[in-house]
Amino acid sequence: MKPIVILDLEWNGTYSKRLKGFINEIIEFGAVKTDSHLQPADTFSLFVRPQVGKKISGKIATLTSITDEELEHGWQFMQVVSRFRKWAGDCILMTWGTSDILTLIENCRYFSGTDRIPFLTDYVDLQAYCEKQMSYRKGKQIGLSTAAQLLQIDVAPFDHHRALDDSLLSLQCLRKLYAENTLQAFLQDATKSEFYNRMEFRTVTLCDIENPLLKNADWSFCCPVCGHPAEKDDDWVMRNKSFRAVFHCPACKKKFYGRMQFKLKYEGLSVRKSVHRFEEEPKKQEVQGKSSTSV
Ligand SMILES: [Zn+2]
């Protein structure tokens, strides 16, 4: 297997006149390369001299304790990328979650005009891998320090929110959970455009009932008590990015809300159906404290 390199980045959100919008400008690279026993073999740590934002924000300064003076001595982004590429070599690159990869794509696009990350060939999202190994609840992303604490790693020696220390702490998590066969399933080929399409795909919740994708869905519900097919009492209404309607069961008279949520993911449409307790909504007049004058 190729050596594993764990990379962590710090960045500063700043306004770009060229983009007429905000960019997360990378200000620090930190990484650790492992030997065949998953021990740290070498480390990489460099500041990036900002070219878009002249000053780092107060929030990031507090979070990272990086100063503007330190960054002035840094290299330019593409120089750091090139040095990192030489240092990392042919490796399996890991980051804690995909936001570092998305920020790299954003910075490569800005500074080199291409959204390809020059040093990325084999990728593992270490956060997703650790969540799987820890059977962490799906749909909720685990933070690095939370994972480390759950794994009973002493976090005290690590300077949290500094790139190198975060990469070293990530390695400690990996060491606790490492299993070669399960890791293989998380290995992504980052040389293909499919990788970038998937990375940059943003899941959207579909809220237009007229959307043709929604037409073929199964909108029917069964009674949560007796399982009999239920009947819908009113029209579908949009509530919290999902559709809701009142149903009743002709067999046991149970009344309930049926809820449908549609998300368009990279893999395709995902439908979530759920049943909720029916409650009478307070009438408008009561809420406003006014007496009704309409007939
Ligand atoms: Zn029923």
Residues whose N, C-alpha, C, O or C-beta is under 5 A from the ligand:
A	BS01	ZN	C223 V225 C226 G227 H228 C249 A251 C252 K253 K254
